[in-house]
Amino acid sequence: MQTQSQIPVAPSRAGRRRWLALAVVCLGAMMAFVNVSGTIGGLARIQADLHASPTATIWITSAYSLVVAALVLAAGTLGDLAGRRRVFLTGTLIFIAGSLLAFASGSAAALITAQAVMGVGGALVLPTSLAVVSHAFTDPHERTEAISVWAGSSGLGLALGPLGGGLLLNHFTWHSVFLINVVLGALAFTGTLLVVHESRRPSRSLDPVGIVLGTVAVAALTYAVIEGRSQGYTSARLLLVYAVFAVALALFITYEARHHDPMIDVRLFRSGSFSAVMGVAATAMFGFTGTALITVLYLQHVQHLTPLGAGLRLLAMFVPFIVISAVAARIVRPLGFKLTLTAGLILVGAGAGAVALTAAPSAIWPGLLVAGLGTGLLVAPSTAAAVNSVPPSQAGMASAVVNMFRQLGNVLGASILGTVLTTHFAADLTDRLTTRGLPADQIVTAAERGTSSGPIPPVVADQISFAFTDAYHVGALTAAAVLLAIAVPTALLVRRRPAA
């Protein structure tokens, strides 16, 4: 006689629970990306209200991704040891706490600190959510589809941030933007308790030395990029930071290569294909996040759109990203990883280039649309390529590594393109005002901080608009150049289907 546990319907119930678990962890991933775009969408209001300097403003957008990039590898290992479900729940609670701190912030320093706290939560949520997906879906094709859904949720989060934030900013202060994280976090926490099974790999061990060395390397690189504008890229302090970065990176690689259970198995990077995929993961978010940041600032400072209006314009970039991410698995299956990833990089680069070369301010949407299409071909396929290129026992490591590179791309996109924008804007505006005999120092400082003591004369407003537009175009061209450059090694090195 057949027992209840042997009834054939059980596998379908397990299948339904697996997809429900996917939906729940996608809420966590969505929360992590809502914070990125929500902060960007409210940045003009935040900067004006807190009188933040250009450097502090870039730190506000970069602190979160910096902490995620620094800790995501250790978080992946911690999830393997303590249990992915448990670590995911802990990360969600920390994220909620950081969001509440951001809601209560009254200074740039306090907001940067709150973003760092959220970064700890995000570092715990992202690799464990992807590891839960990789553990639940063992069939390679089904796993690729599930990862595509996971990646699509990140795009949905990026779209929801400026839209939800814009709606709130129409009625409340910028502090309210961070309440979106609280709601999503509460839903993800509750759903995880109900439908996500625990999984772990207890044979792993934490690597505190690797954590310290990796964190120092990432932090030094980001500090050099952001602070170089104000301190000078060849100053004694920055030269010391470069040295710290180089030494920390070299020690990290050497130590991990000899460690019995490393956070990163550096031998994986002997494969040109695996290394190129990591480059794609970083470059995709470099172009996407960086372009979104400078576009939001351009729309609000030059076209004088509200945060909601800017968020609606960005849908030209976010919607195709979400749609293509959702079907990316079906695109990869016949085309393979090489062609899909190379085409994605070319499309994003072409989109950013089109934005830079567009003379009419209202006509940037075609370039944003092409960039969104291209990014949709990059995020899920690069994640699937990384996870499918290692044995199942290393899936957690692979997901942590690809998340680290993706978050590093977020950091560098916001910091490098943000710095390019602010540096070129200040220099161009100074030249324009000096040529007209206007007090450049006072006007440039006020323009950079988004403040003014009274009505701006039309001649000054025009020069600010011209200088910001030129700076925006330079930033977009920088993004295009990086993306198209990475397309070359991708086409040469990525195997059609990375070896399992």
Beta strands, then each sheet from edge to edge (+ up, - down):
end
